Amino acid sequence: MNKRVLALLAATAASAIYGANHTIAKGLMPHVIEPFGFILLRVSGAALVFWAISLFLPSEKVDRRDWFRIVACAFFGMVLNMLMFFKGLSLSTPINSSVVITLAPVLLLVLSAIFLKERITWLKSIGIGLGLAGALLLILFGLKMQPNAPNIPLGNLLFVVNAASYSVYLILVKPLVAKYSSITLMKLFFLFAVIMNLPIGIQEFSSVAWGALDWSSIWRLGFVVICTTVLTYLFNIYALKQLSPSTIGAFIYLQPLLATLIAVLVGSDTLTPLRVLAAALIFIGVFLSTRKPRNI
């Protein structure tokens, strides 16, 4: 099996895990653990795993000029990105989260135009407008609250920040994956993520009744740390060695399908006509904005 196929499989597996995470993580907040404490658990657990793995691998010297980019990757990929998503998920719903974050490819295109000077055609501009319209439809006109979702519009807005932050991370990390191994990058990213998240999440982390957790909560927490954090970041870093950031971003389309299916099956969320319309606008927008022009 060639490396590109393996990269595509890795990106697919990461999206499948993320799709399940929308419902699994939502079920833990806020009664078992609050969002910022959850992020501290995620990054601390992942840091321990990656540093333990690194003990059995050759160490790599990091160029001095790459340290700023590494810290920036940690901030956008493991701090702002995670904090906004989990805080948004605690306020909104699994289906909303999976729909809104599909804006990531659109935002990635906008950021690529700003930082990488990529040209935006009129067709891509229409796609960007439709995608943003779909997100605004959910934020401004969707349900304001429902059981276990106390502030849906604010939660949806935080998902937009999450998608933008992850898009910045994909742009920043691409040059690093060509120079360093996945484990070297992950152990450094998550080490800095622990340092940055510690003052934000320590209070919520400390308030968890760890000794009273039941098995259902323990396996869900373990899934988020090992699968949603360790495996997905490893899969995406591996995939980025063979695929472009925009191709990786395209795999985010799988998340709403999986997240909606799981959320409806377990009864944690429901479909509404407005959500379907918003999803359609976002999907059309993403399709138009990421479509490659035909060669004439």
RODO-2510 file (C-alpha; in nm, 4 decimals, decimal comma):
residues 296
     n   res          X          Y          Z
     1     m     0,0000     0,0000     0,0000
     2     n     0,1543     0,3328    -0,1066
     3     k     0,2111     0,6272     0,1260
     4     r    -0,0647     0,8438    -0,0244
     5     v    -0,3282     0,5745     0,0347
     6     l    -0,2075     0,5340     0,3935
     7     a    -0,2272     0,9124     0,4376
     8     l    -0,5856     0,9143     0,3071
     9     l    -0,6770     0,6310     0,5443
    10     a    -0,5166     0,8185     0,8343
    11     a    -0,7156     1,1350     0,7544
    12     t    -1,0368     0,9288     0,7254
    13     a    -0,9741     0,7606     1,0617
    14     a    -0,9117     1,0987     1,2267
    15     s    -1,2409     1,2361     1,0912
    16     a    -1,4302     0,9271     1,2083
    17     i    -1,2929     0,9691     1,5618
    18     y    -1,3811     1,3402     1,5606
    19     g    -1,7322     1,2522     1,4447
    20     a    -1,7842     1,0261     1,7462
    21     n    -1,6210     1,2790     1,9782
    22     h    -1,8979     1,5379     1,9301
    23     t    -2,1415     1,3159     2,1213
    24     i    -1,8970     1,1390     2,3568
    25     a    -1,7375     1,4595     2,4878
    26     k    -2,0730     1,6390     2,5093
    27     g    -2,2028     1,3686     2,7438
    28     l    -1,9312     1,4499     2,9981
    29     m    -1,9850     1,8264     3,0235
    30     p    -2,0522     1,9981     3,2542
    31     h    -2,1605     1,7403     3,5134
    32     v    -1,8497     1,5175     3,5080
    33     i    -1,5917     1,7755     3,4003
    34     e    -1,6112     2,1330     3,2765
    35     p    -1,4617     2,2290     2,9381
    36     f    -1,1396     2,4036     3,0411
    37     g    -1,0567     2,1291     3,2915
    38     f    -1,1275     1,8774     3,0154
    39     i    -0,8729     2,0454     2,7875
    40     l    -0,6068     2,0355     3,0590
    41     l    -0,6756     1,6620     3,0976
    42     r    -0,6499     1,6143     2,7192
    43     v    -0,3210     1,7925     2,6689
    44     s    -0,1614     1,6531     2,9874
    45     g    -0,2547     1,2967     2,8970
    46     a    -0,1354     1,3401     2,5387
    47     a     0,1919     1,4999     2,6531
    48     l     0,2640     1,2030     2,8824
    49     v     0,1939     0,9554     2,6012
    50     f     0,4096     1,1337     2,3422
    51     w     0,7020     1,1916     2,5809
    52     a     0,6877     0,8253     2,6883
    53     i     0,6986     0,7128     2,3233
    54     s     0,9863     0,9516     2,2503
    55     l     1,2053     0,7751     2,5096
    56     f     1,2305     0,4788     2,2703
    57     l     1,3125     0,6885     1,9620
    58     p     1,6187     0,8899     1,8549
    59     s     1,6056     1,2530     1,9683
    60     e     1,6021     1,5320     1,7117
    61     k     1,7670     1,8728     1,7358
    62     v     1,5259     2,1601     1,6690
    63     d     1,6499     2,4603     1,4742
    64     r     1,6402     2,7813     1,6782
    65     r     1,4366     2,9571     1,4090
    66     d     1,1593     2,6938     1,4354
    67     w     1,0817     2,7432     1,8050
    68     f     0,8458     3,0364     1,7513
    69     r     0,6484     2,8374     1,4922
    70     i     0,6327     2,5394     1,7292
    71     v     0,4917     2,7556     2,0109
    72     a     0,2438     2,9133     1,7667
    73     c     0,1329     2,5668     1,6504
    74     a     0,0754     2,4650     2,0124
    75     f    -0,1326     2,7788     2,0759
    76     f    -0,3542     2,7541     1,7672
    77     g    -0,3712     2,3735     1,7489
    78     m    -0,3830     2,2637     2,1143
    79     v    -0,4937     2,5689     2,3147
    80     l    -0,7258     2,8141     2,1380
    81     n    -0,8624     2,5463     1,9049
    82     m    -0,9450     2,3013     2,1854
    83     l    -1,0697     2,5585     2,4364
    84     m    -1,3131     2,7134     2,1880
    85     f    -1,4435     2,3775     2,0694
    86     f    -1,5055     2,2283     2,4135
    87     k    -1,6487     2,5490     2,5577
    88     g    -1,8712     2,5767     2,2513
    89     l    -1,9759     2,2121     2,2845
    90     s    -2,0739     2,2699     2,6480
    91     l    -2,3018     2,5549     2,5354
    92     s    -2,4330     2,4167     2,2053
    93     t    -2,5154     2,0733     2,0563
    94     p    -2,3253     1,7895     1,8819
    95     i    -2,5012     1,8433     1,5477
    96     n    -2,4403     2,2190     1,5530
    97     s    -2,0736     2,1687     1,6348
    98     s    -2,0222     1,9205     1,3514
    99     v    -2,1969     2,1504     1,1015
   100     v    -2,0270     2,4780     1,1951
   101     i    -1,6720     2,3379     1,2001
   102     t    -1,7092     2,2394     0,8347
   103     l    -1,6341     2,6074     0,7753
   104     a    -1,2684     2,5172     0,8335
   105     p    -1,1851     2,4618     0,4623
   106     v    -1,3468     2,7965     0,3751
   107     l    -1,1564     2,9754     0,6499
   108     l    -0,8405     2,7913     0,5453
   109     l    -0,8851     2,9338     0,1954
   110     v    -0,9280     3,2882     0,3295
   111     l    -0,6228     3,2553     0,5545
   112     s    -0,4189     3,1053     0,2695
   113     a    -0,5075     3,4088     0,0590
   114     i    -0,3941     3,6410     0,3386
   115     f    -0,0757     3,4646     0,4453
   116     l     0,0220     3,2575     0,1413
   117     k    -0,1062     3,5050    -0,1188
   118     e    -0,3258     3,2452    -0,2900
   119     r    -0,5704     3,3954    -0,5412
   120     i    -0,9438     3,3865    -0,4618
   121     t    -1,1658     3,3637    -0,7700
   122     w    -1,5209     3,4967    -0,7913
   123     l    -1,6534     3,1393    -0,7621
   124     k    -1,4554     3,0871    -0,4444
   125     s    -1,5823     3,4220    -0,3149
   126     i    -1,9415     3,3037    -0,3640
   127     g    -1,8537     2,9817    -0,1815
   128     i    -1,7047     3,1745     0,1099
   129     g    -2,0187     3,3893     0,1298
   130     l    -2,2537     3,0890     0,1275
   131     g    -2,0509     2,9067     0,3912
   132     l    -2,0503     3,2047     0,6225
   133     a    -2,4237     3,2568     0,5581
   134     g    -2,4924     2,9013     0,6720
   135     a    -2,2962     2,9533     0,9922
   136     l    -2,4695     3,2868     1,0601
   137     l    -2,8072     3,1209     1,0017
   138     l    -2,7384     2,8799     1,2873
   139     i    -2,5901     3,1470     1,5123
   140     l    -2,8588     3,4142     1,4628
   141     f    -3,1788     3,2196     1,3931
   142     g    -3,1275     2,8725     1,5423
   143     l    -3,2561     2,7475     1,8745
   144     k    -3,1324     2,9639     2,1611
   145     m    -3,1223     2,6773     2,4101
   146     q    -3,2296     2,3184     2,4676
   147     p    -3,1626     2,0610     2,7402
   148     n    -2,7884     2,0531     2,8181
   149     a    -2,7248     2,3382     2,5700
   150     p    -2,7736     2,6662     2,7607
   151     n    -2,6444     2,9175     2,5021
   152     i    -2,6484     2,7726     2,1510
   153     p    -2,5713     3,0959     1,9558
   154     l    -2,2601     3,1681     2,1651
   155     g    -2,1526     2,8050     2,1398
   156     n    -2,1886     2,8165     1,7602
   157     l    -1,9822     3,1366     1,7465
   158     l    -1,7058     2,9665     1,9462
   159     f    -1,7096     2,6826     1,6911
   160     v    -1,6279     2,9406     1,4209
   161     v    -1,3282     3,0586     1,6268
   162     n    -1,2309     2,6931     1,6710
   163     a    -1,2426     2,6308     1,2953
   164     a    -1,0378     2,9438     1,2237
   165     s    -0,7773     2,8477     1,4841
   166     y    -0,7419     2,4952     1,3449
   167     s    -0,7011     2,6388     0,9947
   168     v    -0,4149     2,8600     1,1165
   169     y    -0,2573     2,5526     1,2781
   170     l    -0,2689     2,3567     0,9495
   171     i    -0,0927     2,6410     0,7679
   172     l     0,1719     2,6844     1,0370
   173     v     0,2495     2,3163     1,0877
   174     k     0,2987     2,2182     0,7215
   175     p     0,6677     2,3313     0,6974
   176     l     0,7490     2,1536     1,0242
   177     v     0,6187     1,8117     0,9210
   178     a     0,8750     1,8012     0,6407
   179     k     1,1629     1,8553     0,8866
   180     y     1,0765     1,6627     1,2022
   181     s     0,9182     1,3335     1,3026
   182     s     0,5565     1,3233     1,4186
   183     i     0,6527     1,2232     1,7728
   184     t     0,9057     1,5067     1,8061
   185     l     0,6462     1,7616     1,6982
   186     m     0,3673     1,6195     1,9125
   187     k     0,5726     1,5972     2,2318
   188     l     0,6805     1,9615     2,1931
   189     f     0,3370     2,0897     2,0902
   190     f     0,1654     1,9235     2,3847
   191     l     0,4346     2,0237     2,6326
   192     f     0,3768     2,3902     2,5450
   193     a     0,0011     2,3262     2,5410
   194     v     0,0144     2,2003     2,9002
   195     i     0,2046     2,5121     3,0081
   196     m    -0,0437     2,7446     2,8353
   197     n    -0,3576     2,5570     2,9453
   198     l    -0,2501     2,5054     3,3070
   199     p    -0,3553     2,8484     3,4458
   200     i    -0,6789     2,8354     3,2439
   201     g    -0,7981     2,4866     3,3355
   202     i    -0,6438     2,3974     3,6711
   203     q    -0,9421     2,5149     3,8774
   204     e    -1,1965     2,3143     3,6785
   205     f    -0,9591     2,0159     3,6653
   206     s    -0,9140     2,0205     4,0427
   207     s    -1,2891     2,0340     4,1062
   208     v    -1,3517     1,6943     3,9406
   209     a    -1,4464     1,4162     4,1830
   210     w    -1,1905     1,1770     4,0348
   211     g    -1,2415     0,9062     4,2966
   212     a    -1,6173     0,8947     4,2376
   213     l    -1,6105     0,8513     3,8586
   214     d    -1,8048     0,5542     3,7206
   215     w    -1,6853     0,3286     3,4386
   216     s    -1,8979     0,5105     3,1776
   217     s    -1,7241     0,8404     3,2535
   218     i    -1,3779     0,6809     3,2704
   219     w    -1,3927     0,5190     2,9264
   220     r    -1,5316     0,8388     2,7713
   221     l    -1,2501     1,0441     2,9244
   222     g    -1,0013     0,7841     2,8019
   223     f    -1,1492     0,7957     2,4512
   224     v    -1,1090     1,1742     2,4349
   225     v    -0,7480     1,1635     2,5589
   226     i    -0,6205     0,8618     2,3613
   227     c    -0,8360     0,8590     2,0486
   228     t    -0,9526     1,2186     1,9987
   229     t    -0,6202     1,3695     2,1044
   230     v    -0,3249     1,1307     2,0628
   231     l    -0,4428     0,9283     1,7622
   232     t    -0,6103     1,2070     1,5633
   233     y    -0,3142     1,4443     1,5892
   234     l    -0,0766     1,1634     1,4947
   235     f    -0,2975     1,0623     1,2018
   236     n    -0,3245     1,4202     1,0749
   237     i     0,0488     1,4890     1,1107
   238     y     0,1212     1,1683     0,9195
   239     a    -0,1323     1,2607     0,6515
   240     l     0,0181     1,6098     0,6154
   241     k     0,3471     1,4518     0,5101
   242     q     0,1755     1,3333     0,1917
   243     l    -0,1266     1,5630     0,1519
   244     s    -0,1839     1,9398     0,1400
   245     p    -0,3574     2,1282     0,4240
   246     s    -0,6611     2,1901     0,2008
   247     t    -0,6938     1,8169     0,1291
   248     i    -0,6782     1,7404     0,5014
   249     g    -0,9405     2,0098     0,5590
   250     a    -1,1722     1,8431     0,3082
   251     f    -1,1997     1,5344     0,5306
   252     i    -1,3905     1,7472     0,7796
   253     y    -1,6993     1,6882     0,5593
   254     l    -1,7255     1,3388     0,7083
   255     q    -1,7775     1,4726     1,0585
   256     p    -2,1358     1,6071     1,0277
   257     l    -2,2558     1,2806     0,8736
   258     l    -2,1034     1,0676     1,1485
   259     a    -2,1763     1,3115     1,4310
   260     t    -2,5407     1,3531     1,3276
   261     l    -2,5916     0,9782     1,2928
   262     i    -2,4433     0,9079     1,6364
   263     a    -2,6195     1,1994     1,8081
   264     v    -2,9615     1,1023     1,6688
   265     l    -2,9113     0,7306     1,7432
   266     v    -2,8222     0,7913     2,1092
   267     g    -3,0887     1,0625     2,1450
   268     s    -2,8513     1,3434     2,2431
   269     d    -2,9627     1,5766     1,9621
   270     t    -3,2221     1,6161     1,6882
   271     l    -3,2302     1,7366     1,3290
   272     t    -3,4320     2,0492     1,2457
   273     p    -3,5124     2,2061     0,9052
   274     l    -3,2964     2,5097     0,9916
   275     r    -2,9969     2,2898     1,0684
   276     v    -3,0430     2,1022     0,7409
   277     l    -3,0629     2,4330     0,5482
   278     a    -2,7562     2,5723     0,7269
   279     a    -2,5627     2,2518     0,6568
   280     a    -2,6615     2,2653     0,2889
   281     l    -2,5402     2,6269     0,2580
   282     i    -2,2110     2,5433     0,4279
   283     f    -2,1526     2,2311     0,2162
   284     i    -2,2279     2,4164    -0,1083
   285     g    -2,0053     2,7002     0,0050
   286     v    -1,7199     2,4645     0,0864
   287     f    -1,7629     2,2830    -0,2464
   288     l    -1,7467     2,6069    -0,4454
   289     s    -1,4634     2,7588    -0,2448
   290     t    -1,2396     2,4508    -0,2652
   291     r    -1,3208     2,3525    -0,6245
   292     k    -1,0186     2,3450    -0,8520
   293     p    -1,0536     2,5423    -1,1782
   294     r    -1,0640     2,3441    -1,4997
   295     n    -0,7662     2,3669    -1,7281
   296     i    -0,8585     2,5402    -2,0530
***
